């Protein structure tokens, strides 16, 4: 390929700008378009010389066409992510107008899909590819204004109110933050991280704004703080004219870009000027270029595709930076109080293509007392704060063959149960899945707390009962029979199926089994402790218990007790070092799992992984499933991509000898 052949989905005004940019690009050309509107196809095709044969009436046809290598998505906001995923899964490189998705969860799915397919991904911020931005970054990195301390970035305009326009219509995800807020936020992140050559992610986002009569944010103001101490002010509007500038303040001076978002082609104070003030003296630099603004973006994307790069290079926005930008926008919108229809209760939005087409089959087990088969991997639901975040992961879980979801009364102070319940209702899957409910967490690990907490949990979930109930903690100060009686009352009421205990010692669990059987009541049948190939050296939370001890493993093997392991992947301990280092300091796996013995376990897992063509992370998952007792692994993916990266662990069939060797229960490695 010596030139990139582009197709465009959504031939409107923004698409026309991209087409004009391609006309001035050396590395890309417009080859095809797709629109369901025959009139638009004809007028746009005639205007830009698109061959009749390449004017498609469906997005699917364009994505399947051999006439294009890459596709630019220029539809209204709600229709960015779906067509982008379709194009990516068809093996096409993709450029998506901002915002690439309606929230960071959708953008994450796009970025992951592009990486899985090995294609280029770009969220189209044309201003970042202009030489003006590169020069501003160069000035900062040269230290001319000293250490960056503060950024102020503003983009706002006054559009007459029209309830049906894309700017004001909630069903078109209107509002200032999604339409133009990404510009000032990206600028703040760019200049806050310019010295390090990366977009910085804010640790604090605060904001306020005005929600208009149609329900979208018409005006929004925000403040950001970054880990390196840089602060920022951002503002945007669709109903108020603003100054539309960027100002970057350092400890020696400052720079101002009077026209950062739409720089013109000519030199002059209103086009491409950069004002640099140091020591009270100001100089003006012009960075003119005769090409139209979108030509820089079109050329940068086409050149990256030809060079085999997955995204654009700094100071343009790479795929990871797009996720960070949309995460900041999510937080800003939350501060202002604007949720799109995709994030409202009910979760009606579904994205197809978040997982690869071919996946390992999900094994399931028929468990007496549980109406639906239980998937060997169980999805943890303790990390999704909004319906939009949850829906993307939970839809993917169903697609992957997962049947079982784990939640608890205390997760997110009830919020996580509530959003899971909204998803269950919206998808109509209550009778096809298993929900594991948990209650009686310390300090309310009391028999009298079980019923009221279960009432609240079932109300949030919208369920009449849970097929599996687990006590979240044990309280040895309470006679075990009192807990058995309290749970038996809920079983008799039909609100609990089988039950068990989390973070229980084997002696206490055995005592509960013995007491229940002696009194003609259902004994606990499932133990829910930490069980991972890495031994938990320091409790993740107070009161946590590991099952990877000789005593606990012996009990499980002798009795054949079912075990559901939380943190089965040891909080990412078996991930490559570069991925572990990206985890937040307080949750890094070394904090709880760091030891010489675990380092040897990881080394052995890495050795086996290299031979089997999988990751050490997959080996660790396979080890949990390879136990001689019924063993289920609880996993906590935060995106469809994390589900996909875990599933190869299902393909490994570890022998008992290999499992023992991995866990340091034998020194000699068994023959393959």
C-alpha positions in Angstrom: 0.0 0.0 0.0 1.5 3.4 -1.0 -1.7 5.4 -0.3 -4.5 4.9 2.1 -7.9 4.6 0.5 -10.5 6.1 2.9 -14.2 5.6 3.1 -16.5 8.0 5.0 -19.6 7.0 7.0 -21.9 10.0 7.5 -21.3 12.4 4.6 -22.2 15.7 6.3 -20.4 19.0 6.9 -17.6 17.5 9.1 -17.1 14.7 6.7 -16.7 17.3 3.9 -13.9 18.9 5.9 -12.2 15.6 6.2 -12.7 15.0 2.5 -11.1 18.4 1.7 -8.2 17.5 4.0 -7.7 14.2 2.1 -7.6 16.2 -1.1 -4.5 18.0 0.3 -2.9 14.9 1.7 0.0 13.1 0.1 -0.7 9.8 1.9 -4.5 9.4 1.7 -7.4 9.6 -0.8 -11.1 9.5 -0.6 -12.4 6.3 -2.2 -15.9 5.6 -0.9 -18.8 6.8 1.2 -21.8 5.3 3.0 -25.1 6.8 3.8 -28.6 5.5 4.1 -29.8 8.8 2.5 -29.7 8.6 -1.3 -29.7 12.3 -1.7 -26.7 12.8 0.6 -24.8 10.0 -1.2 -25.4 11.6 -4.5 -24.5 15.1 -3.6 -21.5 14.2 -1.5 -20.3 11.7 -4.1 -20.6 14.2 -6.9 -18.9 16.9 -4.9 -15.9 14.9 -4.1 -15.7 12.6 -7.1 -16.5 9.3 -5.4 -17.1 6.6 -8.1 -20.7 5.4 -8.3 -19.7 1.9 -7.5 -18.3 3.0 -4.1 -21.3 4.9 -2.9 -22.8 2.4 -0.4 -26.3 2.5 1.0 -25.3 0.6 4.2 -22.4 0.8 6.6 -22.0 -2.9 6.5 -21.4 -2.8 2.7 -18.7 -0.1 3.1 -17.0 -2.0 5.9 -16.9 -5.2 3.7 -15.6 -3.4 0.6 -12.1 -4.1 -0.7 -12.1 -0.6 -2.1 -11.2 1.0 1.2 -8.4 0.5 3.8 -9.6 2.9 6.4 -12.9 4.5 7.4 -13.7 7.9 8.9 -16.8 8.1 11.1 -18.6 11.4 10.9 -22.1 10.6 12.1 -23.8 12.3 15.1 -22.4 11.5 18.5 -24.6 8.5 19.4 -23.6 6.7 16.2 -19.8 6.9 16.5 -19.0 3.8 18.5 -21.3 1.3 16.8 -20.1 1.9 13.2 -16.5 2.2 14.5 -16.7 -1.2 16.0 -18.2 -2.6 12.8 -15.3 -1.2 10.8 -12.7 -2.4 13.2 -14.0 -5.9 13.3 -14.0 -5.8 9.4 -10.3 -5.2 9.6 -10.4 -1.5 8.6 -8.3 1.3 10.1 -10.6 3.8 11.8 -10.8 7.5 12.5 -13.7 8.6 14.6 -14.9 12.2 15.2 -14.9 13.3 18.8 -16.2 12.1 21.1 -15.4 8.6 19.9 -18.0 7.2 22.3 -20.6 8.5 24.7 -18.3 7.7 27.6 -14.9 6.3 28.5 -16.2 2.7 28.7 -17.3 2.9 25.0 -14.0 4.4 23.9 -12.1 1.8 25.9 -14.0 -0.9 23.9 -13.0 0.8 20.6 -9.4 1.0 21.6 -9.2 -2.6 22.7 -11.0 -3.9 19.6 -8.5 -2.0 17.4 -5.6 -3.5 19.3 -7.1 -7.0 19.0 -7.6 -6.5 15.2 -4.2 -4.9 14.7 -5.6 -1.7 13.1 -5.1 2.0 13.5 -7.4 4.0 15.8 -7.7 7.8 16.0 -10.2 10.0 17.8 -10.2 13.0 15.5 -9.0 16.2 17.2 -7.8 18.1 14.1 -6.2 21.0 16.1 -3.7 18.6 17.7 -2.1 17.8 14.4 -1.5 21.4 13.4 2.1 22.7 13.5 1.0 25.4 15.9 0.5 22.9 18.7 3.8 21.1 18.0 5.6 24.5 18.2 3.8 25.4 21.5 4.9 22.1 23.0 8.4 22.7 21.7 8.6 26.0 23.5 7.4 24.5 26.8 9.8 21.5 26.6 12.7 23.9 25.9 12.0 25.5 29.3 11.3 29.0 27.9 8.4 29.7 30.4 9.9 27.4 33.1 7.9 24.7 34.9 4.3 24.6 33.8 2.0 25.6 36.7 -1.4 26.3 35.3 -3.4 25.9 32.0 -6.5 27.8 31.0 -8.4 26.5 28.0 -11.8 27.7 26.7 -14.1 26.8 23.7 -17.6 28.1 23.6 -20.0 29.6 21.1 -23.6 30.7 21.0 -25.9 28.6 18.9 -29.6 29.6 18.7 -31.7 27.1 20.7 -33.3 24.4 18.6 -34.6 21.4 20.5 -34.2 19.2 17.5 -30.6 20.2 16.7 -27.7 17.9 17.6 -26.4 20.5 20.0 -29.5 20.6 22.2 -31.2 17.2 21.6 -30.5 14.7 24.5 -31.2 11.8 22.1 -28.3 13.0 20.0 -26.1 13.4 23.1 -26.1 17.2 22.8 -24.5 19.7 25.1 -21.3 21.6 25.4 -19.0 19.0 27.1 -19.5 16.3 24.5 -19.5 18.7 21.6 -16.5 20.9 22.4 -15.5 20.2 26.0 -13.0 17.6 24.7 -10.9 20.4 23.2 -10.1 22.4 26.4 -9.8 19.2 28.4 -7.3 17.7 25.9 -5.4 21.0 25.8 -5.1 21.0 29.6 -4.0 17.4 29.7 -1.5 18.0 26.8 0.2 21.0 28.4 0.1 19.5 31.9 2.1 16.5 30.5 4.1 18.3 27.8 7.4 18.1 29.6 7.0 14.3 29.9 5.8 13.9 26.3 2.4 12.5 27.2 -1.1 13.5 28.1 -1.5 13.8 31.8 -4.6 12.4 33.6 -6.2 14.6 36.2 -6.4 13.3 39.8 -9.2 15.8 40.6 -12.0 17.1 38.5 -14.5 19.6 39.7 -17.1 21.5 37.8 -20.4 23.4 37.5 -22.6 24.5 34.7 -26.0 25.2 33.4 -28.5 22.5 32.3 -30.8 24.0 29.8 -34.5 23.5 29.0 -33.8 20.4 26.8 -31.8 18.7 29.5 -28.3 19.1 28.1 -25.4 21.1 29.5 -25.4 24.4 27.7 -22.5 26.0 29.6 -19.9 24.2 31.7 -16.9 25.3 33.8 -14.3 22.9 35.3 -11.1 22.8 37.3 -8.5 20.1 37.1 -5.5 19.1 39.2 -2.8 16.8 38.0 -0.5 14.6 40.0 2.5 16.8 39.1 0.9 19.8 40.7 -0.3 21.5 37.5 -3.8 23.0 37.8 -6.2 23.9 35.0 -9.4 25.8 34.3 -11.6 24.6 31.4 -14.8 26.0 30.0 -17.1 25.2 27.1 -20.5 26.2 25.8 -23.0 25.8 23.0 -25.1 28.7 24.3 -22.5 31.3 25.2 -19.7 33.0 23.3 -16.4 32.6 25.0 -12.9 33.8 24.3 -11.7 30.5 22.8 -8.0 30.6 23.8 -5.4 28.6 25.5 -3.0 30.1 28.1 -0.2 28.1 29.7 1.5 29.6 32.7 5.0 28.7 33.9 7.1 29.9 36.8 9.1 32.1 34.4 6.5 33.3 31.9 3.5 32.2 29.9 2.3 31.5 26.4 -1.0 32.3 24.8 -2.6 30.7 21.7 -5.3 33.2 20.6 -6.8 30.9 18.0 -5.9 27.3 19.0 -9.0 25.3 17.8 -9.4 26.5 14.2 -6.1 28.1 13.1 -6.3 29.6 9.7 -3.9 29.3 6.7 -2.4 32.7 6.8 0.0 34.4 9.2 -1.5 37.0 11.5 -2.7 37.7 15.0 -6.0 36.0 14.4 -4.8 32.8 12.9 -1.7 30.9 13.9 0.1 33.2 16.3 1.8 32.1 19.6 2.4 34.8 22.1 5.4 34.1 24.4 5.8 36.3 27.5 9.0 36.0 29.6 10.3 38.7 32.0 7.5 41.1 31.0 8.5 41.0 27.3 6.3 39.4 24.7 7.2 38.0 21.3 4.9 36.7 18.7 5.6 33.7 16.6 3.5 32.9 13.5 3.2 29.2 12.5 1.4 29.6 9.1 0.7 26.7 6.7 -1.2 27.0 3.5 -3.0 23.7 3.9 -6.6 23.6 5.3 -6.9 22.4 8.9 -8.2 18.9 8.3 -5.3 18.2 5.9 -2.9 17.8 8.9 -5.2 15.3 10.6 -5.8 13.3 7.3 -2.1 13.2 6.5 -1.1 12.3 10.0 -3.6 9.4 10.1 -2.7 8.2 6.6 1.0 8.3 7.3 0.6 6.4 10.6 -1.3 3.7 8.8 1.3 3.4 6.1 4.0 3.2 8.8 2.2 0.5 10.7 1.5 2.5 13.8 -1.5 1.8 16.0 -2.3 5.5 16.6 -1.0 9.0 16.3 2.2 10.2 18.1 2.4 13.0 20.7 1.4 15.8 20.7 -1.5 14.3 18.7 -3.8 12.1 20.7 -3.0 8.4 20.8 -5.6 5.7 21.7 -4.7 5.6 25.4 -5.0 9.4 25.6 -8.4 9.2 24.1 -9.6 6.9 26.9 -8.1 9.3 29.4 -9.8 12.3 27.7 -13.2 10.7 27.8 -12.7 9.6 31.4 -12.1 13.2 32.3 -15.2 14.3 30.3 -17.3 11.7 32.2 -16.2 13.1 35.5 -16.8 16.7 34.4 -20.3 15.8 33.2 -21.0 14.1 36.5 -20.0 17.3 38.3 -22.3 19.3 36.1 -25.1 16.8 36.4 -25.5 15.7 32.8 -25.9 12.0 32.0 -26.6 11.0 28.4 -29.4 8.6 27.5 -26.8 5.8 27.4 -26.1 6.3 31.1 -29.6 6.7 32.3 -31.3 3.9 34.3 -32.7 1.3 32.0 -29.6 0.7 29.9 -31.1 0.5 26.4 -27.9 1.0 24.5 -26.1 -2.1 23.2 -22.8 -2.2 21.3 -22.0 -5.1 19.1 -18.5 -6.2 18.4 -16.8 -5.5 21.7 -15.4 -9.0 21.7 -13.5 -10.9 19.0 -15.6 -13.1 16.8 -13.9 -16.3 17.9 -13.6 -17.0 21.6 -12.7 -20.1 23.7 -15.9 -21.9 24.9 -17.0 -21.1 28.5 -17.2 -24.3 30.5 -20.2 -24.6 32.9 -21.1 -26.9 35.7 -24.6 -28.1 36.8 -24.7 -27.4 40.6 -27.5 -29.1 42.6 -29.8 -26.4 43.9 -28.8 -23.8 41.3 -31.3 -23.6 38.4 -28.9 -22.5 35.7 -25.5 -23.9 34.8 -22.7 -22.1 36.7 -19.8 -20.8 34.5 -16.4 -21.8 35.7 -15.4 -18.2 35.5 -17.6 -15.9 37.6 -17.9 -12.1 36.9 -17.3 -9.7 39.8 -19.6 -6.7 39.7 -18.0 -4.5 42.3 -16.4 -2.0 40.0 -19.1 -0.6 37.7 -20.5 2.7 39.0 -22.9 3.5 36.2 -25.3 1.5 33.9 -23.3 2.5 30.9 -20.0 1.2 32.4 -21.7 -2.0 33.5 -23.7 -2.7 30.3 -20.6 -2.9 28.1 -18.9 -5.5 30.4 -22.0 -7.5 31.2 -23.2 -7.7 27.6 -19.8 -8.9 26.7 -19.9 -11.5 29.5 -23.1 -13.0 28.2 -21.7 -13.0 24.7 -18.6 -14.9 26.0 -20.9 -17.6 27.6 -20.7 -16.3 31.1 -23.7 -17.2 33.2 -22.8 -16.1 36.7 -22.4 -12.7 38.4 -21.1 -11.9 41.9 -22.2 -8.9 43.8 -22.7 -7.9 47.5 -24.7 -5.7 49.8 -21.7 -3.4 50.6 -20.4 -2.9 47.0 -20.4 0.8 46.2 -22.7 1.4 49.2 -25.4 -0.3 47.2 -24.8 1.5 43.9 -23.2 -1.5 42.2 -26.2 -3.8 43.0 -28.6 -1.2 41.7 -26.9 -0.7 38.3 -26.6 -4.5 37.9 -30.3 -4.8 38.7 -31.1 -2.1 36.0 -29.1 -4.1 33.4 -30.8 -7.4 34.4 -34.2 -5.8 33.9 -33.3 -4.1 30.7 -31.9 -7.3 29.1 -34.6 -9.6 30.5 -32.1 -12.2 31.7 -33.2 -12.8 35.3 -34.2 -16.3 34.6 -31.1 -17.2 32.5 -28.3 -16.1 34.8 -27.0 -16.8 38.3 -26.5 -13.9 40.7 -24.4 -14.6 43.8 -25.4 -12.3 46.6 -23.4 -11.6 49.7 -24.2 -10.0 53.0 -23.2 -9.8 56.7 -20.0 -8.0 56.2 -18.1 -6.7 59.2 -19.1 -4.9 61.4 -22.6 -6.2 60.7 -21.7 -9.8 60.6 -24.6 -10.7 62.7 -27.5 -13.2 62.3 -30.1 -10.5 62.6 -28.4 -8.5 59.8 -28.8 -11.2 57.1 -32.6 -10.8 56.5 -32.7 -6.9 56.3 -29.6 -6.8 54.1 -31.0 -9.4 51.8 -34.2 -7.4 51.6 -32.2 -4.4 50.4 -30.1 -6.4 48.0 -33.0 -8.1 46.3 -34.8 -4.7 46.0 -31.8 -3.2 44.3 -31.3 -6.2 42.0 -35.0 -6.5 41.2 -35.0 -10.2 42.1 -37.1 -12.4 44.3 -34.1 -14.4 45.5 -30.5 -15.4 44.7 -29.5 -19.0 43.8 -26.2 -18.7 45.7 -25.8 -16.7 48.9 -22.5 -16.2 50.7 -21.8 -14.6 54.1 -19.2 -12.0 53.3 -17.4 -12.5 56.6 -17.4 -14.8 59.7 -17.8 -13.7 63.3 -16.3 -16.3 65.5 -17.9 -14.6 68.5 -21.3 -15.8 67.4 -22.2 -19.5 67.7 -22.2 -20.9 64.2 -25.6 -22.4 64.7 -27.2 -18.9 64.9 -25.9 -18.1 61.4 -27.2 -21.5 60.1 -30.6 -20.8 61.6 -30.8 -17.3 60.1 -29.9 -18.5 56.7 -32.2 -21.5 56.9 -35.1 -19.0 57.5 -34.3 -17.3 54.3 -34.0 -20.6 52.5 -37.4 -21.6 53.8 -38.8 -18.3 52.4 -37.4 -19.2 49.0 -35.0 -16.2 48.9 -31.7 -18.3 49.1 -30.6 -21.4 47.2 -27.3 -22.9 48.3 -25.1 -21.0 50.6 -21.6 -20.6 51.9 -19.1 -18.4 53.6 -16.4 -16.0 52.4 -13.2 -15.5 54.4 -13.9 -18.4 56.7 -11.3 -20.7 58.2 -11.7 -24.4 57.5 -12.4 -25.3 61.1 -15.3 -22.9 61.3 -16.6 -24.0 57.9 -16.5 -27.7 59.0 -18.2 -26.8 62.3 -21.1 -25.1 60.3 -21.4 -28.2 58.1 -21.5 -30.5 61.1 -24.0 -28.3 63.0 -26.4 -28.0 60.1 -26.4 -31.7 59.3 -27.0 -32.6 63.0 -30.0 -30.3 63.1 -31.5 -31.3 59.7 -30.7 -28.0 58.0 -28.9 -27.2 54.7 -25.1 -27.0 55.3 -22.8 -24.5 53.7 -21.7 -25.9 50.4 -19.4 -23.3 48.9 -16.3 -21.6 50.4 -15.4 -18.1 49.0 -11.9 -17.3 50.1 -8.9 -15.9 48.2 -7.4 -18.6 46.1 -4.8 -17.7 43.6 -1.5 -19.1 42.4 0.2 -16.3 44.3 -0.3 -16.6 48.1 -1.8 -13.6 49.8 1.1 -12.6 52.1 -0.7 -9.5 53.4 -4.6 -9.4 53.6 -6.0 -7.3 50.8 -8.6 -6.1 53.4 -8.9 -6.8 57.1 -10.3 -10.2 57.9 -9.5 -11.7 54.5 -8.5 -15.4 54.4 -6.4 -17.2 51.8 -7.1 -20.8 50.7 -3.6 -21.3 49.3 -2.2 -22.9 52.4 -1.4 -26.6 53.0 -4.2 -26.9 55.6 -6.9 -25.3 53.6 -6.0 -27.1 50.4 -6.0 -30.4 52.3 -9.5 -29.7 53.7 -10.9 -28.8 50.2 -9.3 -31.9 48.6 -10.5 -34.2 51.4 -14.0 -33.0 51.5 -14.6 -32.0 47.8 -16.0 -28.7 48.9 -16.9 -26.2 46.2 -14.6 -23.2 46.2 -15.2 -19.8 44.5 -11.9 -17.9 44.6 -12.0 -14.1 44.8 -9.0 -12.2 43.4 -8.2 -15.4 41.5 -5.7 -13.5 39.4 -3.9 -12.0 42.4 -4.8 -8.4 41.5 -2.7 -8.6 38.3 0.4 -10.2 39.9 1.0 -12.3 36.9 0.6 -9.5 34.3 3.8 -8.2 32.6 5.8 -5.7 34.6 4.9 -2.8 32.4 1.2 -3.4 33.0 1.6 -4.0 36.8 3.4 -0.7 37.0 0.4 1.2 35.6 -1.9 0.0 38.4 -2.6 2.5 41.2 -0.1 2.5 44.0 -2.5 1.3 46.7 -3.7 -1.7 44.6 -0.5 -2.9 43.1 -0.3 -6.6 43.5 3.2 -6.5 45.1 1.6 -4.8 48.1 -0.3 -8.0 49.0 1.4 -10.7 47.1 5.1 -9.7 47.0 7.4 -12.4 48.2 10.3 -14.5 47.0 8.1 -17.6 46.9 5.5 -15.8 44.8 8.2 -14.5 42.5 9.2 -18.1 41.8 5.6 -19.0 41.2 5.4 -16.2 38.6 8.7 -17.3 37.0 7.3 -20.8 36.6 4.0 -19.5 35.2 5.9 -17.4 32.7 8.0 -20.4 31.6 4.9 -22.5 31.0 3.1 -19.6 29.4 5.8 -19.1 26.8 5.7 -22.8 25.9 1.9 -22.9 25.6 1.5 -19.6 23.7 -0.5 -17.8 26.4 0.2 -15.3 29.1 1.3 -16.0 32.7 -2.0 -14.4 33.7 -3.8 -17.1 31.8 -1.7 -19.8 33.5 -2.7 -18.4 36.9 -6.3 -18.6 36.0 -5.9 -22.1 34.7 -4.3 -23.1 38.0 -7.3 -22.1 40.0 -9.6 -24.2 37.7 -7.2 -27.2 37.7 -7.8 -28.0 41.4 -9.0 -31.5 42.3 -12.1 -30.1 44.1 -14.9 -28.1 42.3 -13.1 -24.8 41.8 -14.6 -21.6 40.3 -12.6 -18.4 39.6 -14.0 -15.0 40.3 -12.6 -12.4 37.9 -13.0 -8.6 37.9 -12.6 -7.3 34.3 -13.3 -3.6 33.8 -13.7 -3.8 30.0 -14.6 -6.3 27.3 -10.9 -6.5 26.4 -10.0 -7.7 29.9 -12.6 -10.4 29.5 -11.0 -11.4 26.1 -7.5 -11.5 27.6 -8.6 -13.8 30.4 -10.5 -16.4 28.3 -7.4 -18.1 26.9 -6.9 -19.5 30.4 -9.8 -21.8 29.7 -7.9 -23.5 27.0 -5.1 -24.7 29.3 -5.5 -28.2 30.7 -3.0 -28.4 33.5 -2.1 -31.8 34.9 -2.2 -32.3 38.7 1.6 -32.5 38.5 1.9 -29.2 36.7 -0.5 -27.6 39.1 1.6 -28.8 42.0 4.8 -27.6 40.4 3.4 -24.2 39.7 2.4 -23.9 43.4 5.8 -25.0 44.7 4.3 -28.2 46.0 7.0 -30.1 44.1 10.5 -29.0 43.0 10.9 -31.1 39.8 9.0 -30.0 36.8 6.9 -32.8 35.4 7.5 -33.9 31.8 5.2 -32.4 29.2 
